[in-house]
Amino acid sequence: MLNQASLTGELIPVVKTLGDIVYAGTVIYSGMLDVEMTKVGEDTTLGEPIKLV
């Protein structure tokens, strides 16, 4: 179960499966997560607002 509320506003934790997108700033509630990063630093969804400031 993942909490993506900091970026999506979803209040209910979500379940991800192979091939799903996981955002920077996601909190893992249970299980394990193995990801392949496609963006890092200021190129991430979380990094965009930081660039603007």
C-alpha positions as CSV (number, residue, x, y, z in Angstrom):
1,M,0.0,0.0,0.0
2,L,1.3,3.4,-1.0
3,N,0.4,6.9,0.1
4,Q,0.7,9.5,-2.7
5,A,-1.4,12.2,-1.0
6,S,1.4,14.7,-1.0
7,L,1.2,14.9,-4.8
8,T,-2.2,13.5,-5.8
9,G,-4.4,14.5,-2.9
10,E,-5.8,11.0,-2.7
11,L,-6.7,10.2,0.9
12,I,-6.9,6.4,0.4
13,P,-3.6,4.4,0.0
14,V,-3.2,2.8,-3.4
15,V,-1.8,-0.6,-4.6
16,K,0.7,-0.6,-7.4
17,T,1.7,-3.4,-9.7
18,L,4.5,-4.1,-12.2
19,G,4.7,-1.2,-14.7
20,D,2.7,1.4,-12.7
21,I,4.2,4.9,-12.1
22,V,5.3,5.7,-8.6
23,Y,5.9,9.4,-7.8
24,A,8.8,10.8,-5.8
25,G,7.6,11.5,-2.3
26,T,5.4,8.4,-2.1
27,V,5.3,6.8,1.4
28,I,5.3,2.9,1.6
29,Y,2.8,1.6,4.2
30,S,3.4,-2.1,3.6
31,G,5.3,-4.4,1.4
32,M,8.4,-3.8,-0.7
33,L,9.0,-1.6,-3.7
34,D,11.5,-2.0,-6.5
35,V,11.5,0.9,-8.9
36,E,13.4,2.0,-12.0
37,M,13.9,5.8,-11.9
38,T,13.1,7.7,-15.1
39,K,13.5,11.2,-13.6
40,V,15.6,12.5,-10.8
41,G,16.0,15.8,-8.8
42,E,14.3,18.8,-10.2
43,D,12.9,16.8,-13.2
44,T,10.5,14.9,-10.9
45,T,6.9,15.9,-10.1
46,L,8.1,16.9,-6.6
47,G,11.0,18.9,-8.0
48,E,8.9,21.1,-10.3
49,P,7.4,23.4,-7.6
50,I,10.9,23.7,-6.0
51,K,12.3,25.0,-9.3
52,L,9.6,27.7,-9.4
53,V,10.5,28.9,-5.9
